[in-house]
Amino acid sequence: MDYEFLAKRYGLAADDRLAIKERATRDLIAFASSSGSGGGKKGAGTGKPGRK
């Protein structure tokens, strides 16, 4: 993770890694909830790596 980039994006100090992780997690959750139905889509990252 590029903490300096994310710190600038969120207006936080680069050494405040916990706050950066919290903001990034919130953004990812918001993105996942807004990107359609989610469940059951192939390639959604829910399977085991290397399996088809």
C-alpha positions in Angstrom: 0.0 0.0 0.0 1.3 3.4 -0.9 0.6 5.3 2.4 1.9 8.6 1.1 -0.5 8.6 -1.8 -3.4 7.5 0.3 -2.6 10.0 3.0 -2.7 12.9 0.5 -6.0 11.5 -1.0 -7.6 11.4 2.4 -5.9 14.5 3.9 -4.2 12.5 6.6 -0.6 12.2 7.9 1.4 9.5 6.1 2.4 7.9 9.4 -1.2 7.5 10.6 -1.5 4.1 9.0 -4.5 3.0 11.0 -6.6 6.0 9.9 -5.5 5.4 6.3 -6.5 1.7 6.4 -9.9 2.6 7.9 -10.6 5.2 5.2 -9.5 2.8 2.5 -11.6 0.0 3.9 -14.7 2.3 4.0 -14.1 3.3 0.3 -13.7 -0.4 -0.7 -16.9 -1.4 1.1 -18.8 1.5 -0.5 -17.5 0.6 -3.9 -18.4 -3.1 -3.4 -21.9 -2.3 -2.3 -22.5 0.1 -5.2 -21.2 -2.2 -7.9 -24.3 -4.3 -8.5 -25.7 -7.4 -6.9 -22.3 -8.7 -6.0 -23.2 -12.3 -4.9 -22.5 -15.1 -7.3 -20.7 -13.2 -10.0 -17.9 -15.1 -11.6 -14.5 -13.5 -11.0 -15.6 -11.7 -7.9 -12.7 -13.1 -5.9 -14.8 -15.4 -3.8 -13.3 -18.7 -5.1 -10.0 -20.4 -4.3 -6.9 -19.1 -6.2 -6.0 -21.2 -9.2 -9.4 -22.9 -9.4 -11.9 -22.5 -12.2 
